[in-house]
């Protein structure tokens, strides 16, 4: 199976999970849905780019609501039932999201808005530096704050249903 087939398979599983249970329910980012979705942010294939961004949004929403942790390890929370959690380094996602921001925002401005909004909410609840252990690209926390958080108009979009319309989804769990 090539990389495109693998990411398409994972994206389809994300879509199916959201269709079945909605976004606010904990999705299994640690095993069944585990994937480096940021690899799809620069894809020329619309389905992969859109699905990768949607998956990242799901990860940040689930992480913010603490329904499941997609990123880590979190300081003082890096063990679950005595086992190391297998989590993603949020800074890799943030770095590649920022690297592809113009392209993603041009095509999917509503979804990008909600990604930034939930990253802001995660950071505002507890600063990224105080939350995550040994991130690979910690400098991107400040870039995100200075260049993206400071320019966000939280009243611009209010409902998940706007994402549904932008991405062309037909199901109702938004």
Secondary structure, DSSP 8 states (H G I E B T S, - for coil): --HHHHHHHHHHHHHHHHHHH-SSS---TTTTT---GGGGTT-SSHHHHHHHHHHHHHHHHHHHHTSS--B--BTT--EETTEE---B-HHHHHHHHHHTHHHHHHH-HHHHHHHHHHHHHHHHHS-HHHHBSS-TTTHHHHHHHHHTGGG--TTS---HHHHHHHHT------
